[in-house]
Amino acid sequence: MPPALRPHFSYSGLRHGARAALPAFPGFIMFALAFGTAAAQKGLSLGETLGLSGFVYAGASQMVGLEIWQQVWTPATILTIMTVTAVVNARMIMLGATLQPWLKHEPLPRTALNLFLLTEAGWLIGTRYHTEGGRDVGVLLGCALILWLVWLVATFAGFFAGALVPEPRRFGLDLVMPIFFGVMLVPLWKGFKPALPWLVAGLVSLIVHALVPGYLFIIAGALAGVVAGMLIE
């Protein structure tokens, strides 16, 4: 294999990856601002909010986690939040698997860092670069690191913006999460048939939510949508 096509790592790749991530900044900033604001309104401390953004680092899971967040924790609530966030983030298993040919010769610590910082935006930028013939793993890591830092800074700003608003419902801030997830669905629309799993997931979630207390409706809806998608295909 020519040296240019062999996976390798360089600091120039880190810089290239950081520059390539610039188009993703607006989306990351707006989502992190929304999360920081929602966390402040939920009563989380600054440390708890930054801890979620720094270590969980998964926007959808963080938003869902806020809905489950309790001031007094029990083993049941801990198990619930672990299960729900694992279900929401299960898509990352497939994204990580697609990077295996690129990362398989990398040192384990650097591979672990790349996979920990993996996001849909970083994956898209990295795989596009790889498809075009690039093999510098530094590009993937540079993109991931800069997006993680942007996420933390925007979370910090969002937290203090939310803390300045004493009555969030008066300004509609309690609608941040449902509006965000509703907007996320718009670019995914590809016609009625591909949307059927969404409909099934929504209906099952509503039924389970009405019949069973707690957050089982999230898991039930997700599984129902997956099964519906498999049957339709």
N, C-alpha and C positions, 0 to 999 in steps of 0.2 A: 504494500500500500504506500503511495507517495506520502512523504512526511506532512504535506499540507492537509491531507485527509485523515490523518491520525488524530484522535482526541488528545488535546494538550491543554495547558493552563498558562496564562500570561497576565501580567498586570495591565498591559495595553488592552487585553480583552475585558478586564474589569471596567476600564474607562469607557470602552465601546458599549458595553452592556448598560452602564449608567445612562449614557446619552440615548440609547435606544429606548429606554423606559420613559422618556419625557412625555410622549403622547398619552401615557396612562395616568399621569399625575392628576388631571382634573377629576377623573372618576374616583381615584383613591382619596383625594382630599375631601370631596363632597361626602363620600360614604363615612370616612373617619370622623369628619366634623359632626355628622348626624349621630354616629355612635357615641362620641364624647358627650354631646348634648343630652342624648337619651339616658346615658349612664348617670350624669349629674342629676337629672330629674328623678331617676330611680332611687337615688340616695347613696350611690357608691362613692367611696372616697377616691381621691386622685390616684393613690397607689393601686387600688383595686382596678380602676379603669385602665391605667397604663399597663398593669399586669396582664389584663385580658388582651389588650392590643398587642403587647410584646410577646406573650407566650402562647396564647391561643391563636392569634393572628389569622383569623378567618371571619370575615365580615358577617356573613349570614349566620354562622354559629354564635358569634358574639351577640348579635341582635336577638336571636332565639334565647340565648342564655340569660339575657336581661329579663325576658318574660318569666323565666323560672326562678330568678334570683331571690333568695330568702335572706332575711337578716339573721335568722337562727337556722343553722344547718342541721340536718339529720342524715343518717345513712341513706334513707329513702330519697331525699331530695338530691343528694350527691350522685346517687346512682341514676336518677332521672336526667340530670343535666349532662352526665357523662354519656348516657345512651343517646339522648336527642342530638347532642353535638356530633357524636360519632356517625349517626345516620345522615345528618345534614352534610358532613364532610366526607362521606364515603367516596364521592367522586374523585377525590385526590388520589385514591389508590390507583385508579386507571391512568390519571395524568402522570403519576410517578413511574408507573410501569413503562410508559412510552419512552421515558428518558433512559431506561436501562442500557441500551446499546451505546449511548453517549457517555454514561457515567461509570460503566462497569470496571474501567481501569483506573478510576480516580481513587485517591486515598479515602479510606472510610470516613474520617472526620469531615472532609470537605464534601463528600457525598451526602452525609447526614445533614450538614448545614444547608446544602442546596435543596434537599427535600423538605426540610423544616420551613424554609422560606418560600416554598413553591406556592404560587398563586396562578389563577387562570391567565391573568395578563402576562406574568413572567413566563409562563409555559408557552403562550402563543408567540411572544417575541423570540424566545429561545428556539422553539421548534421551527419557526420561519427561517431564522438564521441558519439552523442546521440543515434544513431542506435546500437552502441556497448554496450549500457546500461548506459552510463554516463549521469548524470543529473545536474552537477555543472555548473550553468550559468556563473560562473567566467571564465570557459574555453573559452566560446564564446566571452566574453568581453576582456579577456587578449589577445586573438588572434587578435581581432579587433583593440585594442589600439596600439599594437606593429606594426601592418601593417600600421596604420595611421601615426605613427611617422617615420617609414622607408620611406613612401611616401613623407612626408614633407622634410626630410633631402635630399633625392635623387632629389627632385624638386629644392631645393636650389643649389645643386651641378650642376645640369643640366643648371640652369639659367646662372651661371657664365661661364660655358663651352661654352654656346651659345653666350654670350656677347663677348667672345674673338675672335669670327670668324666674320670678317667684311663683307665677301661676302658668305652668306650661299649657294647660288646656285652653286658656284664654287666647293663646297665640297658635293653637293647633299643633304644638310640638308632640302631643301624644299620638299624632297621626303619622309621625316620621316613618316608623317601620312598615305599616301597611301600605303607605304610598310608595315607599322604596321598592317593596317586593312587587307591587302592582306594575310599576314602571319597568322593572326588570323583565316582565313577561312580554312586553310589547315587541322588542326586536327578535324574540324567539318565535313569534307567530309565523307559521309556514302553511296555514290552511286548517280546515276543520278536522281532517283525519288525524294529523299529528297532534292536535290539541285535545283529542279524546282522553288520553291519559291524564291531562291536567284536570279535565272535568271529573273523571273518576276519582282522582286523588282529592279534589275539593269536596265532592259529595261524601266520600267515606270519612274525611276529616270532620265534616259538620255533623254527621250521624254519630260518630264515636264521641265527639266533644259533647253532644247532647246527652248521651247515655252513660258515659264513663268519666268520672272526675279525674283531674290531673292532665298530664300532657301526652297520654297515650295516643291521642288523635294525630299528633305530628308523625309518629312512627307508622301508625296505621295508614294514614294518607299516603305517605311516601311509598310504602310497600304496595299499596293498592295501585298507585300510579305505575310502578315498575311492572307489576304483573299485567296490567292492562296494556302497557306498551308492548310487552312480549307477545301477548295474545293477538294484538292488532297486526304486528309484523308477521 
